[in-house]
């Protein structure tokens, strides 16, 4: 009987290895929990063809926006752990749980297997060009002269743009009113239209409107100036030293995905990021290729959850 059990165990292990060797046998669906044209969507569509070449199957990008990324993330958390459904998400994956706590439909740590960090980017404070400010210091002074009268938009309560501005408010003492929108495009469009005064945006998504002069960039929130905007100073250079915030984009699979499949996906993402064409595209969009082992992604998520939980508590932010 013991010999039979050993043989059955070895047979099952061999079958599992064979199944992983045959992976992927069907198209891989990359779920983007945001609207088309956002950073995670752009990255998924740029990396998709490169991954398809390496994996020999189609890469299908599915947009499942809503609830600041929660709808798409929850879909992936509950998907089969077979490596055929991935999540490409962004900074809100770490900010929204900090706001919603135990009301989240999934656990951002326990319900996912980190695959890899794709790219990082600075956030930028942008205003309507008609606003009489040329720098971040001008903007802070204006808000302080008119407390509670100016407004800033964000793609939704609890998202990285919202929390980044709330962190900026905490550090500078500004009193500016938050106006949440359902998506980033609408939040920026109403700054362009003059309906709100300012917003915080990822560099790559605001890039076309900054270049065209429809929006004015006051300062980047990263530690260093962006290569895409060398003339735009950091907040630290403008006297705001404690507000360094970067957006990030990463890939995750459902928890329980076989480690061999996670390792293969990580290897292929890292290889795609080294492609010169991909690197040039990212640089033009104000993004920095990241890469690294899956553990880097997992550590980042845990740090982000801790950081933004502190900001939410300090600012007294409540979930809608």
SULBEL-V136983 format. One line per field, one symbol per residue. phi: phi as a letter, one per 20 degrees, with the letter a starting at -180 (. if undefined). burial: 1 if it has 24 or more other C-alpha atoms within 12 Angstrom, else 0. A space follows every 10 residues. Layout:
phi: ???
burial: ???
//
This chain:
phi: .fffffffff ffffffffff fefeecgeed edecfgnegf fgfffffgff ffffemcfdd edecfpllnf ffffgfgefg edmdccddcc gffeefffee lfeffbefdf ecdgdaeebc bfececcfgf ffcdbffgfg fffffcfmee ccdbfqfnff ffffffffff edmfdceecf debfffffff fgfnfcebbd bfgfeeggff ffnfcdeeae eefcfeffcf eefffgfdnc edcdcdebcb dcdfgnfggf fgffffffff fffefgffff ffffemddfd mofgffffff ffffgfffff fgffemfdff
burial: 0000000000 0000000000 0011000111 1111101111 1111111111 1100100011 1111111111 1111111110 1111111111 1111111111 1001011110 1111111111 1111111110 1011111011 0110000001 1111111111 1111111111 0101111111 1011111111 1100011111 1111111111 0001111111 1101111110 0111111101 0011111111 1111101101 1111111111 1111000110 1110111111 1111101101 1101101110 1100001000
//
